Each structure stands twice: as C-alpha cells, then as structure tokens.
Amino acid sequence: MNELIEKINASFETLKADAELQAEKGNKAAGTRARKASLELEKLLKEFRKASLEASKA
C-alpha cells in the first residue's frame, strides 16, 4: 500500500508541474503531459480505493 501511495504522489507531482507550465507559460506539450498524468493518476486512485477497502475489511 505504501508503494501505491508513493506512485500516487509521484504522479500528482508530475501533473502539478506540467499543469503549472501550461497555465503560466502556455506550453502546449506540458498540457498534453498533464492530461496523460491525470489519466494515470485516475487509475492509481481507483487501485488505492480497492486496496483501502480490502484493508478495512481485514
């Protein structure tokens, strides 16, 4: 579970950095990377939800 949380944090930092580049400097490539990171983050958060539910049942 800790490894999953680390992946979520890394993905969020990537999303945050690229989103800031897009918003502040109008960097279109950063916007594409941010959207890709958001999809990866979504998958990781769903995985976290499943793991969290399993842990609470144990």
C-alpha positions in Angstrom: 0.0 0.0 0.0 2.9 2.4 0.8 4.3 1.8 -2.7 1.0 2.7 -4.2 0.9 5.9 -2.2 4.4 6.8 -3.4 3.2 6.2 -7.1 0.2 8.4 -6.5 2.4 11.2 -5.0 4.8 11.0 -7.9 2.1 11.1 -10.5 0.4 14.1 -8.8 3.7 16.0 -8.7 4.2 15.3 -12.5 0.6 16.5 -13.1 1.1 19.6 -11.0 4.4 20.6 -12.6 3.1 20.2 -16.2 -0.3 21.9 -15.4 1.6 24.9 -14.0 3.8 25.1 -17.1 0.7 25.0 -19.3 -1.1 27.6 -17.3 1.8 30.0 -16.7 3.7 29.8 -20.0 1.1 28.4 -22.4 3.2 25.3 -23.0 1.0 23.0 -25.1 3.3 20.0 -24.7 3.1 20.3 -20.9 -0.7 20.3 -21.2 -0.6 17.0 -23.1 1.7 15.5 -20.4 -0.6 16.8 -17.7 -3.6 15.2 -19.3 -1.7 11.9 -19.6 -0.6 12.1 -15.9 -4.2 12.8 -14.9 -5.3 9.5 -16.6 -2.6 7.6 -14.8 -3.5 9.3 -11.5 -7.1 8.3 -12.0 -6.1 4.6 -12.4 -3.9 4.8 -9.4 -6.6 6.3 -7.3 -9.1 3.6 -8.3 -6.4 1.0 -7.3 -6.0 2.8 -4.0 -9.7 2.7 -3.3 -9.8 -1.1 -3.9 -6.7 -1.6 -1.6 -8.2 0.6 1.0 -11.5 -1.3 1.1 -9.7 -4.6 1.3 -7.6 -3.3 4.2 -10.6 -2.1 6.1 -12.3 -5.5 5.8 -9.3 -7.3 7.3 
